[in-house]
Amino acid sequence: MQPPAEYDKPYAGKLTIRRLETVEEMIATCPKARTKYGCAKHPPDHSSCDIYIVSDKVLKRDHGTYIFVLRHELEQIPVEFTYNLRA
C-alpha cells in the first residue's frame, strides 16, 4: 500500500538511519515504539530525524523487509516537515 501522492514526499531535514542487531537493542533504544522492527526519533522542530531499523537477519527471520520498515518510519514524520521546512 502506497501513501497518497500529496504525502509521498522526501524528508527535507537531516536524516540518519541506524541499524540495530537485535530486537532487544530496538526495545532498549525505542521503548515506546509500537513495533520491534523500527522507530523514528526527532526533535520538536523536526529539523532532523534518526530512524532505527533492526538488522536484515532479524527482518528476514520474521518475514519483514528493510524498505517496508523504512517507508513506515518515514511516514511517521508529519507531512508539513517532509517537503518544506521553515525556520
N, C-alpha and C positions, 0 to 999 in steps of 0.2 A: 504494500500500500504506500503510495506516494503522498506527500503533503500537497495542498493546493498550490498552484504556481505562484500566487502572490506571497506565500510564506516560504517558498523554497529558494532562499537567497543565501549567499555566502556570508559567513560571520565576518564583521568588519573590524573586530578588536584583535588583540594578541591572543592567539590560540596555541595552547601547549597540550600535546597528547602524551600521556604517560601510560606505560603498560605495567601491570602488576602480575606476578607469577601465580598467585593463588587466590581463591575465594576468601580465605582468611585475611589476606592483605587488603582485599577490597573492602571487606566489612570493617576492618580497623581504620582504613583511610576514609571511608564514606559510611559511617554507622547509620545515617538516616536515609540512605538510598533505598529505593523501592525494588531494586534488582541487585543481584550479586555479581552482575557482569560488567557494569559500568556506572559512572556517575559524572556529573559536571559540577564544578565549583567556580564561583565568580564573585567579585566584589559587588556592592550595591549598584555601582555605576556601569557595570558590565563592560568595563574597558578591557578586560582580559578574561580568559576562561581556561581552566585546567580541566581536561577530560581524562578520566582514568578508565582503562579498559583491561580486563583480565587477559591473560595470555591466550594465544591461539590453541594451546594444548587444552586449556580448560574449556574454551568455546567449542572446540571440536568434540570433546568428550560429551558435552551437553547439547550437541547439535545446534550450536549458535554460530554466527559469523561476525567477523570484525566490522564489516560495513554496516550490518544491521544495527549493532550496538552503537557505532559511531553516529549514524543518522539519528538514532533515537536520542542520544545525548545532545546533539546539535539542535534538535527540535525543542529541547528544554529551555533554550535561551529565548526570552521574549522577542517577538518579531521586530519590535522597534529598534532592537540592537543588532539585528542581523545584516542590515544594509546601510544604515546611516547614523553612525554615532555622532552625537552633537555634544559639545562641552557646555 
